[in-house]
Amino acid sequence: MPQSVVAVIDIGSNSIKSLVARPAAAGGLEVLGGGAREARISTGLSRARPQLTAEGMQRGVDAIGELLAEIAPFEPGRVVIVATSAVRDATNGPDFCARVRAATGTDVRILAGGDEASLIGRGLTSDPALADLQDFYVFDLGGGSLECLAFRARRVEQAASLPLGCVRLTEKYVADVRRPFSAAEQRSVVELVREVLVKSGFRFRLPAGAVAVATGGTVTTARAILAARLGRPIGGVAPVLTVEALRELLAVAARLPLEQRRTIPGLPPPRADIFPTALATVLALAEAGGFAAFRHSFHNLRYGVAAELLEIGR
């Protein structure tokens, strides 16, 4: 087996993704492959005592098995499976990990919130498109949590893992996902985001003009929708999402019932129920930080884990 090739599977609250990589000749990571499954293991995450459902756990196990099969031809020297908020917060998270171990023979590493944020930061600094940034913020919105980081001179100055994931908040505030996203529901989401940010102690104190970088399914989907409107693939449009564009996307998505929302080009149907909540969360974050735009990057958690395994970018 080529020891320089590693594979990472990231068990997120909404999707499960893989990455196969090796050291690039010019430094950094060379991506060899990757995949994703919309498994939504996190149903029930908003409860006082969150539990993964049997169906959600089975979807997760099945998705991991499929991704491992896709990874196998690359013959990675190491395969690491990591889990984040959904598994970390669930009372039966260890049971899910045991199921994965029994089905695949591979252990699951449950990341603490601080470790998750740190690895996301490491992934972002492996993105060559961001090599020019010195002082910047990083925000990764998942299904269970929102990871917030502030970098000064490319070193982490602040990190916070907040319970503001879009699956969690949709379950908490949206009475019926089949209906349009109401103004009252949006206000509830925005008010909670403001409250949690203030209580977290995370401060927007980098120099004026510091860039806000965003990762995760919400901003990836938003960029894909904007690209689809122009008849282009996601890489065919600039990786900059203005607050104005995000507001317009929310206005369109919010007024549609779920079945119509699922037909929006570029929006994966399994994400249609949580997309308005997610956009409202991102916009509340932009308001809190005074950002006019976000710079999108694909380099988040799994890139950070791969960099850690390969000892790149320490």
Contacts in CASP RR format, 6 or more apart in sequence:
PFRMAT RR
TARGET T0000
AUTHOR 0000-0000-0000
METHOD contacts of the structure
MODEL  1
MPQSVVAVIDIGSNSIKSLVARPAAAGGLEVLGGGAREARISTGLSRARP
QLTAEGMQRGVDAIGELLAEIAPFEPGRVVIVATSAVRDATNGPDFCARV
RAATGTDVRILAGGDEASLIGRGLTSDPALADLQDFYVFDLGGGSLECLA
FRARRVEQAASLPLGCVRLTEKYVADVRRPFSAAEQRSVVELVREVLVKS
GFRFRLPAGAVAVATGGTVTTARAILAARLGRPIGGVAPVLTVEALRELL
AVAARLPLEQRRTIPGLPPPRADIFPTALATVLALAEAGGFAAFRHSFHN
LRYGVAAELLEIGR
1 75 0 8 1.000
1 76 0 8 1.000
1 77 0 8 1.000
2 22 0 8 1.000
2 75 0 8 1.000
2 76 0 8 1.000
2 77 0 8 1.000
3 77 0 8 1.000
3 78 0 8 1.000
4 22 0 8 1.000
4 23 0 8 1.000
4 77 0 8 1.000
4 310 0 8 1.000
5 20 0 8 1.000
5 21 0 8 1.000
5 22 0 8 1.000
5 32 0 8 1.000
5 74 0 8 1.000
5 75 0 8 1.000
5 76 0 8 1.000
5 77 0 8 1.000
6 20 0 8 1.000
6 21 0 8 1.000
6 22 0 8 1.000
6 76 0 8 1.000
6 77 0 8 1.000
6 78 0 8 1.000
6 79 0 8 1.000
6 80 0 8 1.000
6 306 0 8 1.000
6 309 0 8 1.000
6 310 0 8 1.000
7 18 0 8 1.000
7 19 0 8 1.000
7 20 0 8 1.000
7 21 0 8 1.000
7 71 0 8 1.000
7 74 0 8 1.000
7 76 0 8 1.000
7 77 0 8 1.000
7 78 0 8 1.000
7 79 0 8 1.000
7 80 0 8 1.000
8 18 0 8 1.000
8 19 0 8 1.000
8 21 0 8 1.000
8 79 0 8 1.000
8 80 0 8 1.000
8 81 0 8 1.000
8 82 0 8 1.000
8 302 0 8 1.000
8 305 0 8 1.000
8 306 0 8 1.000
8 309 0 8 1.000
9 16 0 8 1.000
9 17 0 8 1.000
9 18 0 8 1.000
9 64 0 8 1.000
9 67 0 8 1.000
9 68 0 8 1.000
9 71 0 8 1.000
9 79 0 8 1.000
9 80 0 8 1.000
9 81 0 8 1.000
9 82 0 8 1.000
9 302 0 8 1.000
10 16 0 8 1.000
10 17 0 8 1.000
10 18 0 8 1.000
10 19 0 8 1.000
10 82 0 8 1.000
10 84 0 8 1.000
10 301 0 8 1.000
10 302 0 8 1.000
10 305 0 8 1.000
11 41 0 8 1.000
11 60 0 8 1.000
11 64 0 8 1.000
11 81 0 8 1.000
11 82 0 8 1.000
11 83 0 8 1.000
11 84 0 8 1.000
11 86 0 8 1.000
11 87 0 8 1.000
11 108 0 8 1.000
12 41 0 8 1.000
12 42 0 8 1.000
12 83 0 8 1.000
12 84 0 8 1.000
12 85 0 8 1.000
12 86 0 8 1.000
12 142 0 8 1.000
12 143 0 8 1.000
12 144 0 8 1.000
13 40 0 8 1.000
13 41 0 8 1.000
13 42 0 8 1.000
13 45 0 8 1.000
13 84 0 8 1.000
13 85 0 8 1.000
13 86 0 8 1.000
13 142 0 8 1.000
13 143 0 8 1.000
13 144 0 8 1.000
13 145 0 8 1.000
13 165 0 8 1.000
13 167 0 8 1.000
13 168 0 8 1.000
14 38 0 8 1.000
14 39 0 8 1.000
14 40 0 8 1.000
14 42 0 8 1.000
14 142 0 8 1.000
14 143 0 8 1.000
14 144 0 8 1.000
14 166 0 8 1.000
14 167 0 8 1.000
14 217 0 8 1.000
14 271 0 8 1.000
14 274 0 8 1.000
15 36 0 8 1.000
15 37 0 8 1.000
15 38 0 8 1.000
15 39 0 8 1.000
15 40 0 8 1.000
15 217 0 8 1.000
16 36 0 8 1.000
16 37 0 8 1.000
16 39 0 8 1.000
16 41 0 8 1.000
16 60 0 8 1.000
16 63 0 8 1.000
16 64 0 8 1.000
16 67 0 8 1.000
17 34 0 8 1.000
17 35 0 8 1.000
17 36 0 8 1.000
17 37 0 8 1.000
17 67 0 8 1.000
17 302 0 8 1.000
18 33 0 8 1.000
18 34 0 8 1.000
18 35 0 8 1.000
18 36 0 8 1.000
18 67 0 8 1.000
18 70 0 8 1.000
18 71 0 8 1.000
18 302 0 8 1.000
19 31 0 8 1.000
19 33 0 8 1.000
19 34 0 8 1.000
19 35 0 8 1.000
19 302 0 8 1.000
19 303 0 8 1.000
19 306 0 8 1.000
20 31 0 8 1.000
20 32 0 8 1.000
20 33 0 8 1.000
20 34 0 8 1.000
20 71 0 8 1.000
20 74 0 8 1.000
20 76 0 8 1.000
21 29 0 8 1.000
21 30 0 8 1.000
21 31 0 8 1.000
21 32 0 8 1.000
21 33 0 8 1.000
21 303 0 8 1.000
21 306 0 8 1.000
21 310 0 8 1.000
22 29 0 8 1.000
22 30 0 8 1.000
22 32 0 8 1.000
22 310 0 8 1.000
23 29 0 8 1.000
23 30 0 8 1.000
23 310 0 8 1.000
23 312 0 8 1.000
24 30 0 8 1.000
27 312 0 8 1.000
28 126 0 8 1.000
28 128 0 8 1.000
28 307 0 8 1.000
28 312 0 8 1.000
28 313 0 8 1.000
29 126 0 8 1.000
29 303 0 8 1.000
29 306 0 8 1.000
29 307 0 8 1.000
29 310 0 8 1.000
29 312 0 8 1.000
32 74 0 8 1.000
33 74 0 8 1.000
34 67 0 8 1.000
34 70 0 8 1.000
34 71 0 8 1.000
35 67 0 8 1.000
35 70 0 8 1.000
37 60 0 8 1.000
37 63 0 8 1.000
37 66 0 8 1.000
37 67 0 8 1.000
38 268 0 8 1.000
38 270 0 8 1.000
38 271 0 8 1.000
39 56 0 8 1.000
39 59 0 8 1.000
39 60 0 8 1.000
39 62 0 8 1.000
39 63 0 8 1.000
40 56 0 8 1.000
40 59 0 8 1.000
40 167 0 8 1.000
40 270 0 8 1.000
41 52 0 8 1.000
41 56 0 8 1.000
41 57 0 8 1.000
41 59 0 8 1.000
41 60 0 8 1.000
41 86 0 8 1.000
41 87 0 8 1.000
41 96 0 8 1.000
42 52 0 8 1.000
42 85 0 8 1.000
42 86 0 8 1.000
42 143 0 8 1.000
42 144 0 8 1.000
42 167 0 8 1.000
42 168 0 8 1.000
43 52 0 8 1.000
43 53 0 8 1.000
43 55 0 8 1.000
43 56 0 8 1.000
43 167 0 8 1.000
43 171 0 8 1.000
44 50 0 8 1.000
44 51 0 8 1.000
44 52 0 8 1.000
44 53 0 8 1.000
44 171 0 8 1.000
45 85 0 8 1.000
45 86 0 8 1.000
45 89 0 8 1.000
45 90 0 8 1.000
45 143 0 8 1.000
45 144 0 8 1.000
45 167 0 8 1.000
45 168 0 8 1.000
45 171 0 8 1.000
46 168 0 8 1.000
46 169 0 8 1.000
46 171 0 8 1.000
46 172 0 8 1.000
49 91 0 8 1.000
50 86 0 8 1.000
50 89 0 8 1.000
50 90 0 8 1.000
50 91 0 8 1.000
51 90 0 8 1.000
51 91 0 8 1.000
51 92 0 8 1.000
52 86 0 8 1.000
52 87 0 8 1.000
52 90 0 8 1.000
52 92 0 8 1.000
52 93 0 8 1.000
52 95 0 8 1.000
52 96 0 8 1.000
57 92 0 8 1.000
57 95 0 8 1.000
57 96 0 8 1.000
57 99 0 8 1.000
60 96 0 8 1.000
60 100 0 8 1.000
61 96 0 8 1.000
61 99 0 8 1.000
61 100 0 8 1.000
61 103 0 8 1.000
61 104 0 8 1.000
64 81 0 8 1.000
64 100 0 8 1.000
64 103 0 8 1.000
64 104 0 8 1.000
65 103 0 8 1.000
65 104 0 8 1.000
68 79 0 8 1.000
68 104 0 8 1.000
68 106 0 8 1.000
71 79 0 8 1.000
78 309 0 8 1.000
79 106 0 8 1.000
80 109 0 8 1.000
80 305 0 8 1.000
80 309 0 8 1.000
81 100 0 8 1.000
81 104 0 8 1.000
81 106 0 8 1.000
81 107 0 8 1.000
81 108 0 8 1.000
81 109 0 8 1.000
82 108 0 8 1.000
82 109 0 8 1.000
82 110 0 8 1.000
82 111 0 8 1.000
82 119 0 8 1.000
82 301 0 8 1.000
82 302 0 8 1.000
82 305 0 8 1.000
83 93 0 8 1.000
83 96 0 8 1.000
83 97 0 8 1.000
83 108 0 8 1.000
83 109 0 8 1.000
83 110 0 8 1.000
83 111 0 8 1.000
84 111 0 8 1.000
84 113 0 8 1.000
84 116 0 8 1.000
84 142 0 8 1.000
84 144 0 8 1.000
84 145 0 8 1.000
84 301 0 8 1.000
85 113 0 8 1.000
85 116 0 8 1.000
85 142 0 8 1.000
85 143 0 8 1.000
85 144 0 8 1.000
85 145 0 8 1.000
85 161 0 8 1.000
85 163 0 8 1.000
85 165 0 8 1.000
85 168 0 8 1.000
86 143 0 8 1.000
86 144 0 8 1.000
86 167 0 8 1.000
87 93 0 8 1.000
87 96 0 8 1.000
87 97 0 8 1.000
87 108 0 8 1.000
87 110 0 8 1.000
88 110 0 8 1.000
88 111 0 8 1.000
88 112 0 8 1.000
88 113 0 8 1.000
89 144 0 8 1.000
89 163 0 8 1.000
90 96 0 8 1.000
93 110 0 8 1.000
96 108 0 8 1.000
97 107 0 8 1.000
97 108 0 8 1.000
97 110 0 8 1.000
100 106 0 8 1.000
100 108 0 8 1.000
101 107 0 8 1.000
101 108 0 8 1.000
111 119 0 8 1.000
113 145 0 8 1.000
113 147 0 8 1.000
113 161 0 8 1.000
114 159 0 8 1.000
114 161 0 8 1.000
116 145 0 8 1.000
116 147 0 8 1.000
116 161 0 8 1.000
116 301 0 8 1.000
117 147 0 8 1.000
117 148 0 8 1.000
117 149 0 8 1.000
117 159 0 8 1.000
117 160 0 8 1.000
117 161 0 8 1.000
118 156 0 8 1.000
118 159 0 8 1.000
119 301 0 8 1.000
119 304 0 8 1.000
119 305 0 8 1.000
119 308 0 8 1.000
120 138 0 8 1.000
120 140 0 8 1.000
120 147 0 8 1.000
120 149 0 8 1.000
120 215 0 8 1.000
120 300 0 8 1.000
120 301 0 8 1.000
120 304 0 8 1.000
121 138 0 8 1.000
121 149 0 8 1.000
121 151 0 8 1.000
121 156 0 8 1.000
121 300 0 8 1.000
121 304 0 8 1.000
122 303 0 8 1.000
122 304 0 8 1.000
122 307 0 8 1.000
122 308 0 8 1.000
122 313 0 8 1.000
123 299 0 8 1.000
123 300 0 8 1.000
123 301 0 8 1.000
123 303 0 8 1.000
123 304 0 8 1.000
123 307 0 8 1.000
124 130 0 8 1.000
124 138 0 8 1.000
124 149 0 8 1.000
124 213 0 8 1.000
124 215 0 8 1.000
124 297 0 8 1.000
124 299 0 8 1.000
124 300 0 8 1.000
124 303 0 8 1.000
125 151 0 8 1.000
125 154 0 8 1.000
125 313 0 8 1.000
126 299 0 8 1.000
126 303 0 8 1.000
126 304 0 8 1.000
126 307 0 8 1.000
126 312 0 8 1.000
126 313 0 8 1.000
127 297 0 8 1.000
127 298 0 8 1.000
127 299 0 8 1.000
127 303 0 8 1.000
129 239 0 8 1.000
129 297 0 8 1.000
130 136 0 8 1.000
130 213 0 8 1.000
130 295 0 8 1.000
130 297 0 8 1.000
130 299 0 8 1.000
133 151 0 8 1.000
133 154 0 8 1.000
133 211 0 8 1.000
133 213 0 8 1.000
134 151 0 8 1.000
134 152 0 8 1.000
134 153 0 8 1.000
134 154 0 8 1.000
135 151 0 8 1.000
135 152 0 8 1.000
135 153 0 8 1.000
135 206 0 8 1.000
135 207 0 8 1.000
135 210 0 8 1.000
136 150 0 8 1.000
136 151 0 8 1.000
136 206 0 8 1.000
136 210 0 8 1.000
136 211 0 8 1.000
136 212 0 8 1.000
136 213 0 8 1.000
137 148 0 8 1.000
137 149 0 8 1.000
137 150 0 8 1.000
137 151 0 8 1.000
137 204 0 8 1.000
137 206 0 8 1.000
137 210 0 8 1.000
137 211 0 8 1.000
137 212 0 8 1.000
137 213 0 8 1.000
137 291 0 8 1.000
138 147 0 8 1.000
138 148 0 8 1.000
138 149 0 8 1.000
138 150 0 8 1.000
138 151 0 8 1.000
138 213 0 8 1.000
138 214 0 8 1.000
138 215 0 8 1.000
139 146 0 8 1.000
139 147 0 8 1.000
139 148 0 8 1.000
139 149 0 8 1.000
139 212 0 8 1.000
139 213 0 8 1.000
139 214 0 8 1.000
139 215 0 8 1.000
139 282 0 8 1.000
139 285 0 8 1.000
139 294 0 8 1.000
140 146 0 8 1.000
140 147 0 8 1.000
140 214 0 8 1.000
140 215 0 8 1.000
140 216 0 8 1.000
140 300 0 8 1.000
140 301 0 8 1.000
141 164 0 8 1.000
141 165 0 8 1.000
141 166 0 8 1.000
141 214 0 8 1.000
141 216 0 8 1.000
141 217 0 8 1.000
141 218 0 8 1.000
141 219 0 8 1.000
141 278 0 8 1.000
141 281 0 8 1.000
141 282 0 8 1.000
142 165 0 8 1.000
142 166 0 8 1.000
142 167 0 8 1.000
142 216 0 8 1.000
142 217 0 8 1.000
142 218 0 8 1.000
143 165 0 8 1.000
143 166 0 8 1.000
143 167 0 8 1.000
143 168 0 8 1.000
143 274 0 8 1.000
144 163 0 8 1.000
144 164 0 8 1.000
144 165 0 8 1.000
144 166 0 8 1.000
144 167 0 8 1.000
144 168 0 8 1.000
145 161 0 8 1.000
145 162 0 8 1.000
145 163 0 8 1.000
145 164 0 8 1.000
145 165 0 8 1.000
145 168 0 8 1.000
146 161 0 8 1.000
146 162 0 8 1.000
146 163 0 8 1.000
146 164 0 8 1.000
146 165 0 8 1.000
146 281 0 8 1.000
146 285 0 8 1.000
147 159 0 8 1.000
147 160 0 8 1.000
147 161 0 8 1.000
147 162 0 8 1.000
148 158 0 8 1.000
148 159 0 8 1.000
148 160 0 8 1.000
148 161 0 8 1.000
148 162 0 8 1.000
148 197 0 8 1.000
148 200 0 8 1.000
148 202 0 8 1.000
149 156 0 8 1.000
149 158 0 8 1.000
149 159 0 8 1.000
149 160 0 8 1.000
150 156 0 8 1.000
150 157 0 8 1.000
150 158 0 8 1.000
150 159 0 8 1.000
150 202 0 8 1.000
150 203 0 8 1.000
150 204 0 8 1.000
150 205 0 8 1.000
150 206 0 8 1.000
151 157 0 8 1.000
152 206 0 8 1.000
157 206 0 8 1.000
158 202 0 8 1.000
158 203 0 8 1.000
160 200 0 8 1.000
160 201 0 8 1.000
160 202 0 8 1.000
162 196 0 8 1.000
162 197 0 8 1.000
162 200 0 8 1.000
162 202 0 8 1.000
163 196 0 8 1.000
164 192 0 8 1.000
164 193 0 8 1.000
164 196 0 8 1.000
164 281 0 8 1.000
165 278 0 8 1.000
165 281 0 8 1.000
166 218 0 8 1.000
166 274 0 8 1.000
166 275 0 8 1.000
166 277 0 8 1.000
166 278 0 8 1.000
166 281 0 8 1.000
167 274 0 8 1.000
169 189 0 8 1.000
169 192 0 8 1.000
169 277 0 8 1.000
169 281 0 8 1.000
170 177 0 8 1.000
170 273 0 8 1.000
170 274 0 8 1.000
170 277 0 8 1.000
172 192 0 8 1.000
173 185 0 8 1.000
173 188 0 8 1.000
173 189 0 8 1.000
173 192 0 8 1.000
173 277 0 8 1.000
174 181 0 8 1.000
174 185 0 8 1.000
174 273 0 8 1.000
174 277 0 8 1.000
175 185 0 8 1.000
177 258 0 8 1.000
177 273 0 8 1.000
177 274 0 8 1.000
178 257 0 8 1.000
178 258 0 8 1.000
178 259 0 8 1.000
179 257 0 8 1.000
179 258 0 8 1.000
180 254 0 8 1.000
180 255 0 8 1.000
180 256 0 8 1.000
180 257 0 8 1.000
181 253 0 8 1.000
181 254 0 8 1.000
181 255 0 8 1.000
181 276 0 8 1.000
181 277 0 8 1.000
181 280 0 8 1.000
182 254 0 8 1.000
185 277 0 8 1.000
186 250 0 8 1.000
186 254 0 8 1.000
186 276 0 8 1.000
186 280 0 8 1.000
189 277 0 8 1.000
189 280 0 8 1.000
189 281 0 8 1.000
189 284 0 8 1.000
190 280 0 8 1.000
190 283 0 8 1.000
190 284 0 8 1.000
190 287 0 8 1.000
193 280 0 8 1.000
193 281 0 8 1.000
193 284 0 8 1.000
193 285 0 8 1.000
193 288 0 8 1.000
194 284 0 8 1.000
194 287 0 8 1.000
194 288 0 8 1.000
197 285 0 8 1.000
197 288 0 8 1.000
204 288 0 8 1.000
204 289 0 8 1.000
204 290 0 8 1.000
211 295 0 8 1.000
212 286 0 8 1.000
212 289 0 8 1.000
212 291 0 8 1.000
212 293 0 8 1.000
212 294 0 8 1.000
212 295 0 8 1.000
213 294 0 8 1.000
213 295 0 8 1.000
213 296 0 8 1.000
213 297 0 8 1.000
214 241 0 8 1.000
214 282 0 8 1.000
214 294 0 8 1.000
214 295 0 8 1.000
214 296 0 8 1.000
214 297 0 8 1.000
215 296 0 8 1.000
215 297 0 8 1.000
215 298 0 8 1.000
215 299 0 8 1.000
215 300 0 8 1.000
216 300 0 8 1.000
217 271 0 8 1.000
217 278 0 8 1.000
218 275 0 8 1.000
218 278 0 8 1.000
218 279 0 8 1.000
218 281 0 8 1.000
218 282 0 8 1.000
219 241 0 8 1.000
219 282 0 8 1.000
219 294 0 8 1.000
219 296 0 8 1.000
220 234 0 8 1.000
220 296 0 8 1.000
220 298 0 8 1.000
221 266 0 8 1.000
221 267 0 8 1.000
221 268 0 8 1.000
221 271 0 8 1.000
221 275 0 8 1.000
222 241 0 8 1.000
222 245 0 8 1.000
222 246 0 8 1.000
222 249 0 8 1.000
222 279 0 8 1.000
222 282 0 8 1.000
223 234 0 8 1.000
223 237 0 8 1.000
223 239 0 8 1.000
223 241 0 8 1.000
223 296 0 8 1.000
224 234 0 8 1.000
224 266 0 8 1.000
224 267 0 8 1.000
225 249 0 8 1.000
225 264 0 8 1.000
225 265 0 8 1.000
225 266 0 8 1.000
225 267 0 8 1.000
226 237 0 8 1.000
226 241 0 8 1.000
226 245 0 8 1.000
226 249 0 8 1.000
227 233 0 8 1.000
227 234 0 8 1.000
227 235 0 8 1.000
227 236 0 8 1.000
227 237 0 8 1.000
227 266 0 8 1.000
228 265 0 8 1.000
228 266 0 8 1.000
229 265 0 8 1.000
230 237 0 8 1.000
239 295 0 8 1.000
239 296 0 8 1.000
239 297 0 8 1.000
240 293 0 8 1.000
240 294 0 8 1.000
240 295 0 8 1.000
240 296 0 8 1.000
241 293 0 8 1.000
241 294 0 8 1.000
241 295 0 8 1.000
241 296 0 8 1.000
242 292 0 8 1.000
242 293 0 8 1.000
243 283 0 8 1.000
243 286 0 8 1.000
243 291 0 8 1.000
243 292 0 8 1.000
243 293 0 8 1.000
246 279 0 8 1.000
246 282 0 8 1.000
246 283 0 8 1.000
246 286 0 8 1.000
246 294 0 8 1.000
247 283 0 8 1.000
249 279 0 8 1.000
250 276 0 8 1.000
250 279 0 8 1.000
250 280 0 8 1.000
250 283 0 8 1.000
252 264 0 8 1.000
253 261 0 8 1.000
253 264 0 8 1.000
253 267 0 8 1.000
253 272 0 8 1.000
253 275 0 8 1.000
253 276 0 8 1.000
253 279 0 8 1.000
254 276 0 8 1.000
256 264 0 8 1.000
258 272 0 8 1.000
258 273 0 8 1.000
261 267 0 8 1.000
261 272 0 8 1.000
261 273 0 8 1.000
261 275 0 8 1.000
261 276 0 8 1.000
262 269 0 8 1.000
262 272 0 8 1.000
264 272 0 8 1.000
267 275 0 8 1.000
282 294 0 8 1.000
285 291 0 8 1.000
286 292 0 8 1.000
286 294 0 8 1.000
306 312 0 8 1.000
307 313 0 8 1.000
END
